[in-house]
Amino acid sequence: MSDGTLTITDRAAALRDPGFCRFHTDSTAVVHWSADHGWSTYSLEPYAPMTMDPGTLVLHYGQSVFEGLKAFRQPDGSAALFRPVDHARRLARSARRLAMAEMPTSVFLDACAHLVSADDSWIPGEPGQGLYLRPLMIATEPELGLRDSRHYRCTFLAYPADPCFGRAFTPISVLTSAGTVRAVRGGVGEAKCSGNYAASLLTRKQANARGYDEVLWLDGVEFRWAEELSGMNVFFVWRDDDERHGVRLTTPPCQGTIMRGVTRDCVIALAGDLGIPVAEEPTPIDAIMSGARSGRLVEMFACGTAAVVVAVGRIADGDDDATIGDGQEGAVTARMRHTLMEIQHGTRPDTHGWLRSVRKDLASVHSSTDRQ
Ligand SMILES: *Cc1c(COP(=O)(O)O)cnc(C)c1O
């Protein structure tokens, strides 16, 4: 981690090999909400540590929600945010579930656009790379009584980033959750709240110790239905000789326990564009394991803003371990990944209107008190 005082030379080095969020940029955008004054406009502030009363609500009761979205360099040299409105809406939905204030989309967009504009020189330009934005909203009222906060702070952080599993998109391996649960209906699984990730870490650590990259979470009632990974949605590619492409895609439905991934939504839309049938359909783990073995499950992939689209080459359920396809990235996964990346980098027409252009001179033109 850098200390926030990177020189221009350091920035060049960070941009050559950014990894996933190893280096933060110089700036942050900060938005406050209070019960008395409502939402503030954003202010751009230097990246710096925060001090906090140890009795602050977020530290004890976990009112903390976040987002992850990216800005990409475009062929004309400008920058564009990818589906920021969808991320703004999800942050508001997550906040609502945790009884936190719901940030208006316009406030979110303003903060993101001005931060990207201020950090323009931090945007890496190679395929797959982008500027990762992490808005983090926390309860900042010092109060030990169990109730919702009367003050929230949202800090928008920015990091030059490679895809989180690297730019080679090497297939990952997954192990099913055994005994532990990520989410149940009516819980907070659909909210991007910090506690979900804390709850997933032990199982993830155990999977890592057994040599698997990620956990494939099963449902919390029957421990049978595939849901998602700790921070990515999943898709299955099935052989289907009746279909024109010979395959069909399925992904678990959003019924309150999995994240409504923006990337998941992109994959569904792109499958439609490419004429590949896709269904939101519950899939039991035994069908996945037997499909991998029989060859009916030809590919599996995970997707999310951080990873983009990454193949799952190997899956295990307890001691039952299977390779999917030949263990390498399959044709459908590759097609989805390339199509999505081309749209993000502006080299394929953005027919869905997913990119939102950011003007480079924004920060100098508009001060934080001068909202348009
Ligand atoms: C963020 C996240 C995803 C992916 O969502 P995107 O909007 O595609 O980035 C999937 N699952 C979980 C649990 C997540 O936290």
Ligand as a Chemical Component Dictionary entry (heavy atoms), coordinates in Angstrom:
data_LIG
# 
_chem_comp.id                   LIG 
_chem_comp.type                 NON-POLYMER 
_chem_comp.pdbx_formal_charge   0 
_chem_comp.three_letter_code    LIG 
# 
loop_
_chem_comp_atom.comp_id 
_chem_comp_atom.atom_id 
_chem_comp_atom.alt_atom_id 
_chem_comp_atom.type_symbol 
_chem_comp_atom.charge 
_chem_comp_atom.model_Cartn_x 
_chem_comp_atom.model_Cartn_y 
_chem_comp_atom.model_Cartn_z 
_chem_comp_atom.pdbx_ordinal 
LIG C1 C1 C 0 -20.185 -6.872  -6.014  1  
LIG C2 C2 C 0 -20.624 -8.299  -6.006  2  
LIG C3 C3 C 0 -20.929 -8.986  -7.192  3  
LIG C4 C4 C 0 -20.688 -8.419  -8.555  4  
LIG O1 O1 O 0 -21.421 -7.285  -8.824  5  
LIG P1 P1 P 0 -20.999 -6.308  -10.005 6  
LIG O2 O2 O 0 -22.047 -5.267  -9.963  7  
LIG O3 O3 O 0 -21.031 -7.112  -11.238 8  
LIG O4 O4 O 0 -19.647 -5.813  -9.698  9  
LIG C5 C5 C 0 -21.421 -10.270 -7.080  10 
LIG N1 N1 N 0 -21.588 -10.858 -5.875  11 
LIG C6 C6 C 0 -21.272 -10.232 -4.735  12 
LIG C7 C7 C 0 -21.488 -10.938 -3.445  13 
LIG C8 C8 C 0 -20.777 -8.932  -4.767  14 
LIG O5 O5 O 0 -20.457 -8.325  -3.634  15 
# 
loop_
_chem_comp_bond.comp_id 
_chem_comp_bond.atom_id_1 
_chem_comp_bond.atom_id_2 
_chem_comp_bond.value_order 
_chem_comp_bond.pdbx_ordinal 
LIG C1 C2 SING 1  
LIG C2 C3 SING 2  
LIG C2 C8 DOUB 3  
LIG C3 C4 SING 4  
LIG C3 C5 DOUB 5  
LIG C4 O1 SING 6  
LIG O1 P1 SING 7  
LIG P1 O2 DOUB 8  
LIG P1 O3 SING 9  
LIG P1 O4 SING 10 
LIG C5 N1 SING 11 
LIG N1 C6 DOUB 12 
LIG C6 C7 SING 13 
LIG C6 C8 SING 14 
LIG C8 O5 SING 15 
# 
